[in-house]
Amino acid sequence: AESLILAAVDRTEFSGYPEDLYEACKEETESYYLMFTDGDSIEDIYDIFGITEEDLESEILSTVNRRLFISAYCAENDITVTEDEYVEYLNALADSYGYESAVAAEEDYTREAVVWAAYESKVTDLLFESAEITEVPYSEDEEGVVIEEEDLGEEIVDETETDLSETAEAASESTSE
């Protein structure tokens, strides 16, 4: 499922993003990393995870583009997440990660992040249903290492894709107003 979203995002052109979306993605990304540290500074993230400021910036921009794509796809296909669907998704998340309650999971992940995840889940399901997935043969050496493998990135999303670059641009413009 992750490779499906990545392939779709990679094939979409983005012409900018709203600053508030960038700030929300930055806060979410930094908060995620800080959950695993004893500190509360960005430098702790760099030290503990061995990443650079540029690595973190790249991850933030990837999240921004992913959200623009999800927003555009939802707008193009009239996809919504109801409160009941949100609660169902949150309960499943809490169960998956061993939280005592959905409230505890929501406190760690924030409502906004869970809403985005619920939308992304719906989009992934729809992309998967409409994608034409091509199996690619491969072989392994005696140690089990794949020695012949083709890049699936462009084969995962098929002709069912619409011109999402225009939709993403429209979503970018509408969310910045």
C-alpha positions as CSV (number, residue, x, y, z in Angstrom):
1,A,0.0,0.0,0.0
2,E,2.8,2.4,0.8
3,S,4.5,1.8,-2.6
4,L,1.2,2.6,-4.3
5,I,0.9,6.0,-2.6
6,L,4.6,6.8,-3.2
7,A,4.2,5.9,-6.9
8,A,1.2,8.1,-7.2
9,V,2.8,11.0,-5.4
10,D,6.0,10.6,-7.4
11,R,4.0,10.9,-10.7
12,T,2.3,14.1,-9.5
13,E,3.6,17.6,-10.1
14,F,3.2,20.1,-7.3
15,S,3.4,23.8,-7.9
16,G,3.7,25.0,-4.3
17,Y,1.9,24.6,-1.0
18,P,0.1,26.6,1.6
19,E,2.4,27.7,4.5
20,D,0.0,26.5,7.1
21,L,0.1,23.0,5.6
22,Y,3.9,23.1,5.7
23,E,3.9,24.2,9.4
24,A,1.4,21.5,10.3
25,C,3.5,18.8,8.6
26,K,6.7,20.2,10.2
27,E,5.1,20.1,13.7
28,E,3.8,16.6,13.1
29,T,7.1,15.3,11.8
30,E,9.1,16.8,14.6
31,S,6.7,15.6,17.2
32,Y,6.9,12.1,15.8
33,Y,10.6,12.0,16.2
34,L,10.5,13.7,19.6
35,M,8.2,10.9,20.9
36,F,11.3,8.6,20.8
37,T,13.7,11.0,22.6
38,D,14.2,12.1,26.2
39,G,14.8,15.6,25.0
40,D,12.7,18.3,23.4
41,S,15.0,19.9,20.9
42,I,15.5,19.3,17.2
43,E,19.2,18.8,17.8
44,D,18.2,15.7,19.9
45,I,16.5,14.3,16.7
46,Y,19.6,14.9,14.6
47,D,21.9,13.2,17.2
48,I,19.7,10.2,18.1
49,F,18.5,9.3,14.6
50,G,21.6,10.3,12.7
51,I,19.8,12.6,10.4
52,T,20.6,16.1,9.2
53,E,18.5,19.2,8.9
54,E,18.2,18.6,5.2
55,D,16.9,15.0,5.8
56,L,14.2,16.4,8.1
57,E,13.3,19.1,5.7
58,S,13.0,16.5,2.9
59,E,10.7,14.4,5.0
60,I,8.6,17.4,5.8
61,L,8.2,18.3,2.1
62,S,7.4,14.7,1.3
63,T,4.6,14.8,3.9
64,V,3.4,18.1,2.4
65,N,3.2,16.6,-1.1
66,R,1.6,13.5,0.2
67,R,-1.1,15.6,1.8
68,L,-1.6,17.7,-1.3
69,F,-2.0,14.5,-3.3
70,I,-4.5,13.0,-0.8
71,S,-6.4,16.2,-0.7
72,A,-6.6,16.5,-4.5
73,Y,-7.6,12.8,-4.9
74,C,-10.3,13.2,-2.2
75,A,-11.7,16.3,-3.9
76,E,-11.6,14.7,-7.3
77,N,-13.4,11.6,-6.1
78,D,-15.7,13.1,-3.4
79,I,-14.1,11.2,-0.6
80,T,-15.0,12.1,3.0
81,V,-14.3,10.6,6.4
82,T,-17.3,10.6,8.7
83,E,-17.1,10.9,12.5
84,D,-18.0,7.2,12.7
85,E,-15.3,6.3,10.3
86,Y,-12.8,8.4,12.2
87,V,-13.7,6.7,15.5
88,E,-13.5,3.3,13.9
89,Y,-10.1,4.1,12.4
90,L,-8.9,5.5,15.8
91,N,-10.0,2.4,17.7
92,A,-8.2,0.2,15.1
93,L,-5.1,2.4,15.5
94,A,-5.2,2.1,19.3
95,D,-5.6,-1.7,19.1
96,S,-2.8,-2.0,16.6
97,Y,-0.3,-0.1,18.7
98,G,-1.4,-1.5,22.1
99,Y,-2.9,1.7,23.5
100,E,-5.1,1.4,26.6
101,S,-7.7,3.5,24.9
102,A,-8.5,5.4,21.8
103,V,-8.2,8.6,23.8
104,A,-4.5,7.8,24.6
105,A,-3.8,7.1,21.0
106,E,-5.4,10.4,19.9
107,E,-3.3,12.3,22.5
108,D,-0.1,10.8,21.1
109,Y,-1.0,11.2,17.4
110,T,-3.3,14.2,17.5
111,R,-6.8,14.3,15.9
112,E,-5.4,16.0,12.8
113,A,-2.8,13.3,12.1
114,V,-5.4,10.5,12.6
115,V,-7.9,12.3,10.3
116,W,-5.2,12.4,7.6
117,A,-4.3,8.8,8.1
118,A,-8.0,7.9,7.7
119,Y,-8.2,9.8,4.5
120,E,-5.0,8.2,3.3
121,S,-6.3,4.8,4.1
122,K,-9.5,5.4,2.0
123,V,-7.4,6.8,-0.9
124,T,-5.0,3.8,-0.7
125,D,-7.9,1.4,-0.9
126,L,-9.4,3.1,-3.9
127,L,-6.1,3.3,-5.7
128,F,-5.5,-0.4,-5.0
129,E,-8.9,-1.3,-6.4
130,S,-8.3,0.6,-9.6
131,A,-4.6,-0.1,-10.1
132,E,-3.4,-2.7,-12.5
133,I,-0.6,-4.4,-10.7
134,T,1.9,-6.2,-12.8
135,E,3.9,-9.1,-11.2
136,V,7.6,-8.8,-12.0
137,P,9.7,-12.0,-12.0
138,Y,12.8,-12.2,-9.9
139,S,15.3,-14.7,-8.7
140,E,17.3,-15.1,-5.6
141,D,20.9,-16.2,-5.1
142,E,21.8,-19.0,-2.6
143,E,21.7,-16.5,0.3
144,G,18.1,-15.4,-0.6
145,V,19.2,-12.0,-2.0
146,V,17.1,-10.8,-5.0
147,I,19.4,-10.6,-8.0
148,E,16.9,-9.6,-10.7
149,E,14.3,-7.1,-9.8
150,E,12.6,-4.4,-11.8
151,D,11.5,-1.0,-10.5
152,L,7.7,-1.3,-9.8
153,G,7.3,2.5,-9.3
154,E,5.8,3.3,-12.7
155,E,4.0,0.0,-13.1
156,I,1.9,0.3,-9.9
157,V,-0.3,3.1,-11.1
158,D,-1.9,2.4,-14.4
159,E,-4.1,4.2,-16.9
160,T,-6.9,4.7,-14.4
161,E,-4.9,7.7,-13.0
162,T,-6.3,11.1,-13.9
163,D,-4.2,14.1,-14.4
164,L,-3.7,14.7,-10.7
165,S,-1.1,17.4,-11.2
166,E,-3.9,19.8,-12.2
167,T,-6.0,18.6,-9.3
168,A,-3.1,18.9,-6.9
169,E,-2.4,22.4,-8.2
170,A,-6.1,23.3,-7.7
171,A,-6.0,21.9,-4.1
172,S,-2.9,23.9,-3.4
173,E,-4.5,27.1,-4.6
174,S,-7.8,26.5,-2.8
175,T,-6.1,25.6,0.5
176,S,-3.9,28.7,0.4
177,E,-6.9,31.1,0.0
